[in-house]
């Protein structure tokens, strides 16, 4: 029995994204529920947060006298953190910070020959809120990937919200990541209610200018709802990987790399693009063997069976066309001379080149951000970066000569658009300039 669905693409056939059976970031039920939660938190503030935290996270409200995590509580939690985990997070933080520092832009201006000055003023956002998921797994890496670019950008107030455990505590690794990544406030609250609190504020949580970070369907729906009142990074759907491999690849490694994505979530999508049915058979056999040892076998199998797809192509050109149509979040090129193919890939969130580059290095320590466009949005979106935590303001300064040079063009366009005062604002200035010259 096959683990994954399989299709064959004929020479010259256009790959259709309908084959993928992709799921959206959220469904109608999630949107309805999130809409009600956001409205309730906006109206009742902390009272609503307490009720939802007790309802969804199973935390007795009496254990949460305050949502904010104190420095003393962080210190106490860090004493329990495994040293190897702490060292790994510090290594990751160093390399993530180094990568994102190279993205930092400065304000710039230039003066034209006629004296007009134009440019762009770059400055950090005043505050950002970072959502860090709980639930099936713990993600201290998400803290680093969201907070460090904000810190590099110069954001002064970085707020982290994350669901508490039933005893009201937070994971020590998440707290350590917050500390080394420059997070200034930590709150024990999750779900759509946390997004509402960040967007509109409550009695204990001040609102922020932008919200970033992954979450479940309810979190994604809440981000969609508040977008416009507050900035968001993206509305992310289920995570996905696409592995391109030929028969020279190690079938077992390909199997493990597919499973590494599938174990995230039953809704995660895994695509194998290859050239021979026999190799696809070998990968599926290897998956069966590895599943026997996986503690997350049930989640992994559900993802591969329901959202997995093997695409057998006749040649490399057809395979690359399929990849660009898929526009995957993560793309592994498990091929010889993978670097030479980089120019042929136009749509992917992150590209992992060669057999020694599993997606896991990008998830944790390589440096580039692991918050990536999902669901084919790599066709027009980019990974989270320092640019997401700054805003740019255009700067323009004209003198009389510059306005004389451009004035007639402005008047002609304003007249064409029927905007009398636009034209008059230039005409009057030109009249004054002419009188001064006389």
N, C-alpha and C positions, 0 to 999 in steps of 0.2 A: 504494500500500500504506500502510495506517495505521501510524503510529508507536506509538500508544497504543490500548488497548482503549476501547470506547465503549458506554455504555448510555443509554437514554432513560427518564426517570422521568415517569410519567403524573400528571395532576392528582390530588391526594389520595393518591397512592401513598406508602407508608412506605418510606423508603430502608433497605435492609438492609446491615449491615456485611459480610456474606458476599461482597458484590460486590467488596470491596477486595482480596481475596487477600493479606491481611496475613501477615507472617512474625513468629514470636516472637522474643524477644531471643536465644535460643540453641536449638540442637537437641539431640537425645539424645546424639549423638556428642560434641558440645562439652561437655556436662555430664559424661559419662563420663571424658573426657580431663582436664577440669579437676579433677574429684574426685581422680583419681590424682596429679596434679601438686601440688595443695594438701596432700594427705596426705604426699607425699614431702618437700616443703619443710618442712613442720611437723616431720618426723622428722629430716631431715639438714641443714637450714639452708643455710648458704653453699655447701656441697659440691653440693647439688642445684641451687642457683641458677646456679653455674658451668656445670654440665652442660647445663641448659636454655638458658642464654644462648648457649652454643656451638652447641647443636642447632637452636634456632629462629631465632636472630639471626645465626648464622654468624660469631660473634666468637671468635677464638682465645683460650682461657682465659688464656694467657700475657699477653695485652694488658690483662687486667682483674685487676691485682694487688689492687685494691680496687674495690668497686662505687661508693663515694662519690666524687663529683666535687669536687675541691679548689677553693678560691677562686682559686688560681693558674691552674688549667685554665679556669675561667670567665673570668678576666681575659684570657687568651690568646685564647679564642674570640671574645670581644666585640670584639677588635681587627679581626676579619674581617667584622663585621656591617655591612651597608649602612645608611648614615645615614638614608635615607628609611624603612626598615623600623623602625629604632629610634625615630624620631620618631612614626611611626604607632602603635607599641606604647605609647609614653608618652602620646599623646593618648587612646588607648583606655583606658589604665589610669586616667587622671584622670577620665574620664566614668563608667567602671564604679565607681570608688570613690565618686564623688559620689552616684550612684544608690543604691548599697548602704548608704551612711552614713545615708540617710533611712529605711532599714528597721530601724535599730538600736533595740531596746527596752531599757527600764530596768526594774529591779526595782520592784515597787509593792506597797503595803500600805494597808489601810484598817481603821478601828476602828468596829465596830457600836455602836449606842446602849447595848447592855448591856455594853460593854467588851471584847468578843471582838475579837482582832486576826487578820485573815486577809490573805493576799497571795501573791505569787509572786516568788521570788528567781531572777534571771536571771544566769547566768555562762557564760563561754566554755568550750568543750571544752578539755581539756589538750593534745591533739595531733590532727592530721588528716593523712591521706595522700592525695595527689592523683595520680591516674593520668592521664598524658598520652600519647595514642596515637602510634605511629610507623606505618610501612608505606606506604600509598598516598599519604599527604600528611602534612605537618608542621603541628602545631597549637599555636603559641605562644599563640593566643587562648584556648585551653582552660586554659592556666596562669593567665591573668589572671582568667578567669571563675570559677575555683575557688579560687584563692589569695586574691584580694582580699576576697571576702566573709568568708573565714576571718580574714584580718588585721583587717578592720573589726570583726568580732565580738570580737576580743581573743585569739584563739588564739596561744599562745606558740611552739609547735613545729609548723611546717608543712613536711611532707615531700613531695617530688616524686619519682615514679618514672617513667621513660620508657625505651623500648627504645633501645639503642645502635646505631649504624651498624656495618658490618662491621669498621671499623678501631677500634672501641671508643669513638669520639667521640660527642658529642651536638651537635645543631643549635644554632648561635649564637643564633638568635632565641628559641628555647626557654629557653636559659640567661639571656638578657637579661630575658625576661619573668619568670623566677624571681626575678631580683635586684630588679626594681622592684615586684614583688608581695609581697615579704616572705617568700619561701620560705627556710627555714633549713637544709634538707638536701636534696641532690639525689643520686639514685642511678641508675646506668646499668643498669637491669633492667626488663623488660617482661613482658607476658603474664600468664597465670594465676599464674605463679610469683611475680611482683611483688605481686599481691594477697595471696597466702599470706604473703609476707614481711611486708607491712604489718600483716596481721591477727594473726600469731602471733610475729613476730620471728625473726631469725636471729642468728648471731654478730656480724654487722656492721650489721644494721638493727633498731633497737628498734621494738616494735609501737606502733600508734597507736590512738586511740579510735574513729575513723571514717574511712571511705574514700569519696572522691568522684571523679568524672571518668568520661568515656566510654571505650569500648574495643570490641574485636571480640567475637565470640560467646563465645570462651574466657574473656575478661576478665569479660564479663557473667555467665557461668556461675559463675566463681570468686567473684564478689561475692555471688551468690545463696547459694553454699555457706557462706561465712564470715559471712553476715548472722546476727546474733544473738550471735555471739561478739564482733563488732565492728559498729559502725553503718555503714550505707551510705546513699548518697543515693537511688538508684533502680536498678533493673535495666533499662537502656535497650536498646531494640531499634533496628532500622534507622531512620535519620532520614527525615522526611517533610515535604511542603508541600502545602497546599491553596490554590489560587488561585480566587477567585470573580470573574468578569469578564463584562461584557455586551458587546454589539457595538460600543459606543463606545470600548472599550479598544484600545490599540495591540497588535495580535496579535503583533508581533515582540517587544515587551517582555514580554508574557505568556509567550511561548515561551522567552525567555532566562531568566526567573525560574523556570520549571519545570526548565530545564536546570541552573540553579545548584544545585538540590537533587540532581538526578540524577547530577551529576558527582562527588558524594561517594563513592558506593558503588553497585555493581550491584544491591544489595538495597534502596536508597533508594526511597521511594514518593512519587509525584507525582500529585496529583489536580487536574483542572480542572473547576470547576463553572460552567456557562454556560447560555445560553438559546436559542441558535440553532446548528444544525448547520453552517451556513455559516461562522460565526465559528470553530467548532472546526476546521473544514477549514483556515481561514487560519492558525490557530495551528500545526497540524501541518505545513503547508507551510513556515512560518517556522522550525520546528524543523529540518527537513531542510536548509534553507539555512544555519542557524547551525552545524549539526553538521560541515559541511565545513571550518569554520575552527577547530573545537575540538581541542586537543591531548589531550583526555580523551574523545574521541568514542565509543570502544568502551565505556567504563564508562557514559557518559551514555545511549547507545542501549540498552544492556542494561537499565538501570534503567527507562527510559520504556516499553520494549516489555514487560518482564516484570512490572513493578510499577506502571506508569502506568495511569490511568483518567480518561476524560473523561465527565462526568455532565451530560447535557443536561436541563434542568428547564423546566417550562412557565411558572414565575413565581418571584418572589423568595422568597415564603414557603416554597415547596417546596425552593428552594436552601438557605435558612437551616436548614431542618429537616435536610437532608442534611449540612450542615456540622456541626451539633450531634451528629448520629449518628456522623460520622467522628471528631470530637474530635481534630483534627489537632495535631501538634506546632507547626507554623508555619501561620498563616492570613493570606493576603493578600487584602484586600478592594479590588479594582481597580474600584471603582464610584464614581459621583458621590455626594456626601454620605455617605461611608463612616462618618464619625463618628456619624451618626444611627442607624446599624445596630448600634452597639456593645452596646446593651442587649438585642439579640436573640441575641447570641452567648453561650452559657453554657459551652461546652466548647472550649477551645483553649489551647495552651501559651503562645503569643505571637501577638498580633494586629498586623498591619501595615496601616495605614490609608491608602488613596489611592495614586495612580499614582506619587508621588514617594518611596515608602517600600518599597524592595526588601528582601527578607529579609536581604541581605548587611549592611545597616547594623546589624541586630540581632546578627548573628554576630560583629561586630567592635567597633564604636565607640559605638553609641547609649547604652549604659549598662546596660539590663536584661540579666539573665543569659541566655546562650544554651544553658545546660544545662536542657532542657525535657522534659516527659513525652511519651513516644512511644507508638505502638501503641494509641491510644484511651484511655490512662491519664489524659489531661487531664480526663476525667470526674470524677476524684477526687484528682488530684495537681497540684502547683504547680511553677513554676520553682525552680531552686536559689536560695537566698537566705541572708541573714545568719542567719535562723532555723535553718538546717541546721547551724550551727556553734556554737550555744549550747544549753544545757540549762536547764530550768526546774524549780525545787523549790518545792512548796507550803509555805507557812508558816502555822501555826495556833497561837494562844495564847488560852486561855480563862481566865476568872476564875470565882469562885463564882457570881456572878449569871448569867453567860452559861450556865454548866452547868445551873443551875436552870431557865433558860428552855427549853433544848433537851433536858434530861435525859429527860423522860418520852417524848419522841419517839424518842430513841435506844433506850431500854429496850423500847418497843413493837416497833420494827423488829428488834432483836436477838432478842427472844422469838419473833417470827414466824419468823425464820430459824433458830431453834434453837441460838443461840450464847449459852450461859448466862454464860460469863465476860465476854463483851462487855457484857451487861446489868449484871452484878455490878460491873464496873469503874466504872460510872456510879452505881449504887445506893449503893455504899459511900461514894463521895465526897459524895453528897447527904446521906447519914446524918451524915457528919462536919460538913458545913456546917450542918445542922439543929441538931446538938449545940452547935456554936460559937455559933449565934444564941441558944440558950436560956441 
